[in-house]
Amino acid sequence: MDKLHQQILAGRENVEIVLDNFNLAWERQDKTVVELAAVGTFLHNIYNGMENILKRIILSKGIEIPNSATWHKDLLTLSSSMGVLSNALSDDLHEYLTFRHYFVHAYGFMLEESHLEDLVTNIPKFRAQFISETDNFVKE
């Protein structure tokens, strides 16, 4: 197994651990600020794990990650322009990037369950699509 494949598998394993914990927090009936902060943290971690995988793939192709204030957005753009991700998935993941930015700069008590609902509901679909698309790119 090559180094890139090992790094991708390690990143996916970390995301799976986060998802297990994420589900525990989200499935609670009466979510307090503590559970909502945990859900926010786990959403941030899941997106961060996807970013780490994208960085590994791009670096393995000898391309440097843009070093700018907008590098997170630039990474998504670069990933779709290189064909690592489809434009549709890149657009969908942009919502998680936006949340990531909000989460980093906000306070946990500001999170509202209703605002997290779409992000939470869509994460299994986007995770599966992310795995499929990154696998297809790496195999080429």
Backbone as CSV, one residue per row, in Angstrom:
resi,resn,N_x,N_y,N_z,CA_x,CA_y,CA_z,C_x,C_y,C_z
1,MET,0.854,-1.174,0.000,0.000,0.000,0.000,0.901,1.238,0.000
2,ASP,0.630,2.171,-0.914,1.476,3.355,-0.999,1.137,4.378,0.093
3,LYS,2.016,5.345,0.247,1.904,6.336,1.321,0.610,7.135,1.231
4,LEU,0.244,7.578,0.036,-0.985,8.362,-0.132,-2.196,7.552,0.303
5,HIS,-2.260,6.300,-0.123,-3.397,5.452,0.241,-3.477,5.288,1.756
6,GLN,-2.341,5.096,2.408,-2.300,4.979,3.868,-2.793,6.262,4.543
7,GLN,-2.379,7.408,4.018,-2.795,8.689,4.587,-4.296,8.905,4.424
8,ILE,-4.820,8.534,3.269,-6.261,8.677,3.024,-7.040,7.764,3.966
9,LEU,-6.592,6.519,4.103,-7.281,5.590,5.012,-7.231,6.079,6.462
10,ALA,-6.098,6.606,6.887,-5.977,7.139,8.252,-6.924,8.323,8.449
11,GLY,-7.005,9.197,7.449,-7.923,10.333,7.522,-9.370,9.881,7.598
12,ARG,-9.708,8.875,6.813,-11.082,8.355,6.832,-11.418,7.701,8.166
13,GLU,-10.459,6.982,8.726,-10.683,6.358,10.034,-10.972,7.427,11.087
14,ASN,-10.224,8.510,11.057,-10.461,9.603,12.005,-11.850,10.199,11.821
15,VAL,-12.250,10.391,10.571,-13.588,10.939,10.302,-14.656,9.965,10.802
16,GLU,-14.443,8.668,10.644,-15.418,7.676,11.121,-15.562,7.734,12.645
17,ILE,-14.460,7.896,13.351,-14.516,8.025,14.812,-15.307,9.267,15.193
18,VAL,-15.038,10.358,14.499,-15.780,11.600,14.757,-17.260,11.394,14.478
19,LEU,-17.589,10.714,13.382,-18.995,10.475,13.031,-19.721,9.678,14.109
20,ASP,-19.051,8.686,14.678,-19.673,7.908,15.754,-20.027,8.812,16.931
21,ASN,-19.107,9.668,17.319,-19.343,10.586,18.430,-20.370,11.657,18.062
22,PHE,-20.299,12.098,16.842,-21.246,13.081,16.314,-22.674,12.555,16.428
23,ASN,-22.861,11.302,16.033,-24.193,10.694,16.102,-24.700,10.604,17.535
24,LEU,-23.810,10.290,18.473,-24.209,10.236,19.881,-24.748,11.584,20.360
25,ALA,-24.076,12.646,19.978,-24.510,13.986,20.401,-25.801,14.392,19.695
26,TRP,-25.885,14.134,18.399,-27.045,14.587,17.631,-28.313,13.820,18.003
27,GLU,-28.184,12.559,18.354,-29.356,11.725,18.643,-29.999,12.012,19.994
28,ARG,-29.385,12.812,20.811,-29.985,13.162,22.107,-31.280,13.931,21.869
29,GLN,-32.292,13.591,22.629,-33.610,14.222,22.451,-33.589,15.711,22.778
30,ASP,-33.183,16.026,23.976,-33.159,17.421,24.422,-31.722,17.906,24.407
31,LYS,-31.402,18.641,23.363,-30.031,19.097,23.191,-29.816,20.422,23.935
32,THR,-28.880,20.400,24.848,-28.492,21.619,25.535,-27.390,22.291,24.722
33,VAL,-26.917,23.387,25.211,-25.820,24.085,24.565,-24.590,23.170,24.480
34,VAL,-24.449,22.258,25.425,-23.306,21.341,25.433,-23.371,20.397,24.229
35,GLU,-24.524,19.784,24.004,-24.664,18.881,22.849,-24.519,19.644,21.533
36,LEU,-25.092,20.833,21.454,-24.987,21.610,20.221,-23.545,22.042,19.956
37,ALA,-22.815,22.394,21.011,-21.397,22.725,20.841,-20.620,21.493,20.386
38,ALA,-20.983,20.327,20.922,-20.330,19.083,20.495,-20.630,18.801,19.028
39,VAL,-21.876,18.955,18.631,-22.254,18.741,17.223,-21.468,19.697,16.327
40,GLY,-21.382,20.958,16.726,-20.612,21.932,15.952,-19.154,21.531,15.840
41,THR,-18.585,21.077,16.949,-17.192,20.635,16.937,-17.013,19.458,15.993
42,PHE,-17.939,18.504,16.059,-17.821,17.322,15.205,-18.024,17.669,13.726
43,LEU,-18.949,18.573,13.410,-19.104,19.013,12.018,-17.809,19.657,11.528
44,HIS,-17.224,20.490,12.368,-15.946,21.120,12.040,-14.881,20.059,11.808
45,ASN,-14.813,19.060,12.697,-13.821,17.988,12.573,-14.008,17.166,11.300
46,ILE,-15.253,16.875,10.951,-15.528,16.091,9.746,-15.051,16.849,8.513
47,TYR,-15.395,18.126,8.436,-14.953,18.916,7.287,-13.429,19.026,7.274
48,ASN,-12.844,19.247,8.440,-11.394,19.353,8.545,-10.722,18.058,8.066
49,GLY,-11.313,16.916,8.407,-10.782,15.637,7.939,-10.831,15.523,6.423
50,MET,-11.925,15.996,5.826,-12.027,15.982,4.365,-10.974,16.901,3.748
51,GLU,-10.792,18.068,4.350,-9.758,18.988,3.856,-8.375,18.341,3.919
52,ASN,-8.095,17.655,5.006,-6.788,17.017,5.143,-6.560,15.979,4.051
53,ILE,-7.587,15.235,3.715,-7.478,14.250,2.632,-7.235,14.958,1.306
54,LEU,-7.974,16.026,1.050,-7.770,16.784,-0.192,-6.344,17.335,-0.271
55,LYS,-5.844,17.857,0.837,-4.472,18.382,0.850,-3.477,17.281,0.498
56,ARG,-3.648,16.098,1.079,-2.735,14.983,0.803,-2.762,14.605,-0.677
57,ILE,-3.958,14.541,-1.248,-4.082,14.171,-2.664,-3.399,15.212,-3.543
58,ILE,-3.663,16.465,-3.290,-3.095,17.537,-4.125,-1.581,17.592,-3.984
59,LEU,-1.082,17.486,-2.748,0.369,17.499,-2.539,1.037,16.309,-3.222
60,SER,0.336,15.164,-3.267,0.911,13.975,-3.919,1.072,14.173,-5.421
61,LYS,0.341,15.112,-5.977,0.449,15.426,-7.407,1.490,16.505,-7.670
62,GLY,2.211,16.917,-6.606,3.261,17.920,-6.760,2.748,19.340,-6.850
63,ILE,1.520,19.552,-6.437,0.932,20.895,-6.489,0.890,21.449,-5.078
64,GLU,1.339,22.687,-4.935,1.333,23.317,-3.625,-0.051,23.845,-3.289
65,ILE,-0.374,23.774,-2.006,-1.632,24.331,-1.514,-1.467,25.845,-1.443
66,PRO,-2.426,26.583,-1.961,-2.311,28.040,-1.894,-2.119,28.509,-0.453
67,ASN,-1.182,29.430,-0.256,-0.892,29.960,1.070,-1.438,31.385,1.142
68,SER,-2.726,31.472,1.461,-3.375,32.782,1.516,-4.429,32.774,2.610
69,ALA,-5.014,33.911,2.848,-6.079,34.005,3.848,-7.306,33.197,3.417
70,THR,-7.423,32.915,2.137,-8.581,32.181,1.612,-8.209,30.760,1.193
71,TRP,-7.162,30.204,1.804,-6.676,28.911,1.328,-7.707,27.801,1.471
72,HIS,-8.594,27.877,2.458,-9.616,26.830,2.600,-10.545,26.829,1.376
73,LYS,-10.971,28.005,0.982,-11.823,28.132,-0.209,-11.030,27.761,-1.465
74,ASP,-9.788,28.222,-1.516,-8.933,27.914,-2.664,-8.716,26.406,-2.810
75,LEU,-8.627,25.700,-1.683,-8.452,24.248,-1.714,-9.649,23.563,-2.373
76,LEU,-10.853,23.998,-2.023,-12.048,23.428,-2.660,-12.061,23.728,-4.155
77,THR,-11.740,24.959,-4.498,-11.723,25.361,-5.910,-10.686,24.546,-6.680
78,LEU,-9.503,24.426,-6.119,-8.435,23.648,-6.754,-8.834,22.179,-6.890
79,SER,-9.466,21.645,-5.857,-9.894,20.241,-5.890,-10.891,19.977,-7.004
80,SER,-11.803,20.901,-7.222,-12.768,20.690,-8.309,-12.130,20.959,-9.671
81,SER,-11.244,21.950,-9.762,-10.620,22.231,-11.067,-9.676,21.108,-11.491
82,MET,-9.103,20.386,-10.520,-8.226,19.251,-10.837,-9.020,17.974,-11.096
83,GLY,-10.309,17.971,-10.774,-11.120,16.790,-10.957,-11.101,15.842,-9.770
84,VAL,-10.536,16.276,-8.636,-10.578,15.446,-7.431,-12.016,15.342,-6.961
85,LEU,-12.726,16.468,-7.001,-14.139,16.543,-6.633,-14.934,17.087,-7.805
86,SER,-16.167,16.668,-7.906,-17.060,17.258,-8.906,-17.404,18.677,-8.464
87,ASN,-17.810,19.478,-9.423,-18.234,20.838,-9.092,-19.427,20.820,-8.139
88,ALA,-20.318,19.857,-8.337,-21.502,19.769,-7.480,-21.118,19.477,-6.031
89,LEU,-20.217,18.512,-5.825,-19.804,18.196,-4.461,-19.017,19.346,-3.855
90,SER,-18.184,19.973,-4.637,-17.440,21.136,-4.149,-18.401,22.220,-3.680
91,ASP,-19.443,22.462,-4.460,-20.460,23.451,-4.063,-21.156,23.035,-2.770
92,ASP,-21.491,21.748,-2.668,-22.148,21.261,-1.449,-21.230,21.391,-0.235
93,LEU,-19.958,21.070,-0.409,-19.015,21.159,0.704,-18.728,22.604,1.094
94,HIS,-18.992,23.522,0.195,-18.799,24.936,0.514,-19.671,25.353,1.702
95,GLU,-20.832,24.726,1.845,-21.693,25.007,3.010,-20.986,24.625,4.307
96,TYR,-20.237,23.534,4.288,-19.495,23.092,5.471,-18.288,23.998,5.717
97,LEU,-17.678,24.466,4.638,-16.595,25.438,4.761,-17.113,26.721,5.399
98,THR,-18.278,27.172,4.973,-18.883,28.372,5.549,-19.176,28.148,7.033
99,PHE,-19.719,26.970,7.362,-19.973,26.662,8.760,-18.663,26.626,9.543
100,ARG,-17.632,26.016,8.983,-16.337,25.932,9.639,-15.839,27.326,10.006
101,HIS,-15.945,28.248,9.064,-15.507,29.626,9.301,-16.329,30.249,10.435
102,TYR,-17.635,30.071,10.382,-18.513,30.600,11.435,-18.143,29.990,12.784
103,PHE,-17.969,28.681,12.811,-17.701,27.965,14.055,-16.399,28.433,14.700
104,VAL,-15.375,28.639,13.894,-14.077,29.067,14.406,-14.166,30.456,15.024
105,HIS,-15.034,31.299,14.479,-15.092,32.699,14.917,-16.274,33.020,15.824
106,ALA,-17.109,32.059,16.124,-18.294,32.302,16.953,-18.105,31.643,18.315
107,TYR,-19.131,31.687,19.100,-19.158,31.029,20.397,-20.121,29.855,20.323
108,GLY,-19.771,28.774,21.019,-20.588,27.564,20.993,-22.023,27.781,21.408
109,PHE,-22.254,28.692,22.337,-23.621,28.920,22.800,-24.492,29.595,21.743
110,MET,-23.893,30.047,20.652,-24.647,30.713,19.594,-25.256,29.728,18.591
111,LEU,-24.863,28.460,18.676,-25.363,27.462,17.730,-26.817,27.132,18.032
112,GLU,-27.593,27.008,16.965,-29.004,26.653,17.104,-29.261,25.368,16.324
113,GLU,-30.013,24.491,16.953,-30.298,23.193,16.354,-30.902,23.327,14.960
114,SER,-31.820,24.247,14.795,-32.489,24.408,13.499,-31.512,24.815,12.394
115,HIS,-30.460,25.543,12.745,-29.473,25.954,11.744,-28.487,24.834,11.399
116,LEU,-28.400,23.850,12.272,-27.497,22.726,12.038,-28.169,21.591,11.274
117,GLU,-29.487,21.601,11.246,-30.284,20.484,10.709,-29.849,20.043,9.307
118,ASP,-29.757,20.960,8.350,-29.388,20.583,6.982,-27.972,20.023,6.908
119,LEU,-27.047,20.650,7.630,-25.670,20.162,7.625,-25.607,18.739,8.167
120,VAL,-26.320,18.499,9.251,-26.330,17.173,9.873,-26.996,16.150,8.955
121,THR,-28.123,16.499,8.397,-28.883,15.582,7.552,-28.097,15.157,6.318
122,ASN,-27.331,16.072,5.744,-26.645,15.796,4.485,-25.267,15.167,4.632
123,ILE,-24.725,15.152,5.840,-23.351,14.669,5.997,-23.162,13.219,5.532
124,PRO,-24.071,12.280,5.783,-23.822,10.908,5.288,-23.730,10.846,3.752
125,LYS,-24.602,11.563,3.073,-24.588,11.565,1.604,-23.293,12.175,1.073
126,PHE,-22.901,13.323,1.621,-21.699,13.995,1.132,-20.435,13.213,1.478
127,ARG,-20.428,12.553,2.642,-19.294,11.722,3.032,-19.121,10.577,2.034
128,ALA,-20.211,9.903,1.709,-20.148,8.792,0.755,-19.694,9.276,-0.620
129,GLN,-20.217,10.398,-1.046,-19.832,10.959,-2.341,-18.362,11.377,-2.328
130,PHE,-17.905,11.954,-1.224,-16.514,12.363,-1.085,-15.594,11.150,-1.212
131,ILE,-15.929,10.065,-0.535,-15.119,8.849,-0.604,-15.069,8.327,-2.029
132,SER,-16.219,8.273,-2.679,-16.293,7.772,-4.049,-15.459,8.624,-5.005
133,GLU,-15.628,9.920,-4.933,-14.931,10.805,-5.877,-13.430,10.837,-5.631
134,THR,-13.005,10.861,-4.375,-11.564,10.863,-4.114,-10.946,9.521,-4.500
135,ASP,-11.660,8.430,-4.262,-11.174,7.107,-4.698,-10.999,7.065,-6.205
136,ASN,-11.989,7.537,-6.926,-11.920,7.529,-8.388,-10.745,8.351,-8.893
137,PHE,-10.489,9.490,-8.278,-9.379,10.336,-8.719,-8.043,9.664,-8.436
138,VAL,-7.907,9.100,-7.262,-6.623,8.490,-6.872,-6.325,7.280,-7.743
139,LYS,-7.346,6.544,-8.180,-7.150,5.348,-9.003,-6.699,5.686,-10.418
140,GLU,-6.986,6.906,-10.856,-6.637,7.272,-12.251,-5.156,7.353,-12.476
